[in-house]
Amino acid sequence: MPLSPPVERTCLHNRKYDFQGYQRADGLWDIEGRIVDTKTYAFANQDRGEIPAGEALHDMSIRLTIDEDFKVHDIEAVTDFSPFRLCPDITPNFKRMIGAEIKTGWTQQVRRQLGGVEGCTHLVDLLIAMATVAFQTLYPVRAATAAKRPPGQRPGLLETCHAFASDSPIVKRSWPDFYTGEE
């Protein structure tokens, strides 16, 4: 269902996120993300001069390399366009995430390592969003592992979202032994 029709308005800002997930030949996985911000009008910028309408104010990318257990083996962050010349200087800090695991607490871990002056708000937001892309990319592998789950072992997806609430019809259908809703 689409959003309701808006009142008359003028678009001023566009933000585009783009994500891809790749299986690598060496058994690892690459999750790539990109954020691009543009304005619909030209404006002055102290570091770049005039930025024309449609030219990127921000154009930043991350490649996150992980294994099947979601452990970070490598990360590369780049800033191709930013409002300030010094913005790209912070990208090496993203290497701090090597060794981290995408799991409960990922957002807090990213913010602890790269929040505030230790990172870039735009790259941090991108990296946080990449966690769900990682799960979607590795879904076939994780599903095969889950299918081999011993009887009685709690499914990993249980209680991770509204659809997988223990009292939902999805859980009743998929994992009836863990269903807590009314019969």
C-alpha positions, 0 to 999 in steps of 0.5 A: 500500500503506498503512502497517502497523497501528500499536500503540494510540496517542493523536493529539496533533498534526495538521499539514496542508499544502495546495498549489495551482498556478494559471495566471494570465491574465497568463502567470505562474503562482501556487503557493500553499501553506498549513500548519496545525498543531492540537493535540487538547487545549487548552493555555496560551499566553503570548501568546494565552491558552488555545488550545482543542483544534482551534484553529490554533497555526500557520496560515501561507500563501505565494503564489509567483508564477513564470514558465515558467522558474521565476523568482520574480516575487513572493512573499507570506507571511502568518501568520494564527495563530502561538504568538507575537505577533511571528511575523508580523513576519518575513514581509516577509523572504520578498520576498528570494526575488524574482529567485531561480529554482526549480532545483537548489540551491533548498533551500540558497538558501531556507535561506541567505536565510531560515534561522534568525532571518531567517525562520520555520521553518514558512514556510521548510519550506512554501516549500521544498516548493512547488518540487515543486508548481511543477514539477507545475503547469507540467508540461504546458508543460514537457512540450511544450517537452521534446517539441521537444527536439532529438535527442541533447539530454539530457532535463531530468528525467534523474537527478532521482529514482529513476524517472529514473535513467539505468539505470531502465526508465522511461529505457529506455522514454522516452529509450533513447539515454540509457539506461545499464543492462544490455540 
